[in-house]
Amino acid sequence: MTLPETLRAAFVIARRDFTATVFSKTFLLFLLGPLFPVLMGIAFGGIGDRIDAGRATPQVAVIASQADYDALVAARERLSPLAGERPFVALGRVAPRGDSDAQTDALLNDKAVERVGVLAGGLGRPHFTGAVKTDGSTVRQVGLFVDEARRIQAGATVPPGPEMAVTVARSSSGSLAFARQMVARGGQTILFVLTILLAGMLLSQLIEEKSNKVIEILAAAVPIDAIFLGKLFAMLAMSLVGITVWTSAGAAAIAYWVGGGLAALPAPALGWPAFLALILVYFAMSYLLIGGVFLGIGGQASTVREVQTLSMPVTMVQVMIFGFASLAVGKPDGREGVAAAIFPLSSPYAMIARAAEQDALWPHVLALAWQALWVALILKFAANLFRTSVLKSGPSRRWPWQRRQAA
């Protein structure tokens, strides 16, 4: 073949592929694809602002007289311009009552208020107790407040009195809440990564069968709904096998690299056994919800090229759903948390975060029933779309199973 003939053949192939792509029904979504990162940037900027705004400022309980507490508040206000973007820890006065050590322990474990520490002893003998590092920012801030409050009271450049003593506690209500928020975000991330990796394969599940007419042979033998559901549940079972293997390997790695295994990590509110079980259950629900949508979309495509064109916008939508669900972390009973739990596609992500932060089981029973209802609705709708697509591409006669149903 001469060079001109080669170039001419290449031009024909290029024109064919270009025409098939540009004039396909999915190319518009491809053109809109670059808009998704912009929308995501705007959305996630707002989400990040809401997360920062919703994140409560760490609080330190102050067991002191009113005069000492007022001096500490005045010192905090005077030093606040030095705080930068993150505000200083908040202060809250508690009147001294009985044994100081017992009162400190009670305040640290009070779940009604998320405290990172307790300052006792007033300005004369300050003693800070909290689940923090001795050289961390919280201890340094409280130390600055104490020194500045002494200056305010004494009117001198050198504050009188001993240095603030520091006792590191094992945990506090504030540190426990923060640790559980990290577990909640970790659970959401694991659920999202597994879903986006495994459910995405369903987009192209039906292309080969439709292209080589295998789907027509299957449809002649069994109802199309059975083909649809069979493929979906087969892929779910395959995914669960993979997750079991990955979980076993991950548990072995944690046991090797982290002494004590999961016991060494911050425990979720429901405990590790229930939390891990819910991750599997919510993954199955998320897979069925999103997988049903993917099979319905993939069933309408006629070529692999169309599926590839759809992959980017579909992935972007998944990321936006994950971002919406992340608003539930830290405030599962807030407006965003409830909305994310109600919206079916984000509900599994929102509820696994709740499992890390709250120990009530009944919300999960309701959520699973709600998600199961939407699984049935989405699968029915997607299967109908798939049936319509197959009947359009197949012979015009009735399939045997349709004749049996009519009889």
Secondary structure, DSSP 8 states (H G I E B T S, - for coil): --HHHHHHHHHHHHHHHHHHHHTSTTHHHHHHTTHHHHHHHHHHHHHHHHHHHHS---EEEEES-HHHHHHHHHHHHHHGGGSTTS---EEEEE---S-HHHHHHHHHT-TTS-EEEEEESTTTS-EEEESS-TTSHHHHHHHHHHHHHHHHHH-SSS--S---EEEE-S--HHHHHHHHHHHHHHHHHHHHHHHHHHGGGGGGTTHHHHHTTHHHHHHHHS-HHHHHHHHHHHHHHHHHHHHHHHHHHHHHHHHHHSTTGGGGS---TT-HHHHHHHHHHHHHHHHHHHHHHHHHHHHH--SHHHHHHHHHHHHHHHHHHHHHHHTTTT-TTSHHHHHHHHSTTTHHHHHHHHHHH---SHHHHHHHHHHHHHHHHHHHHHHHHHHHHHHHHS-SS--HHHHHHH-
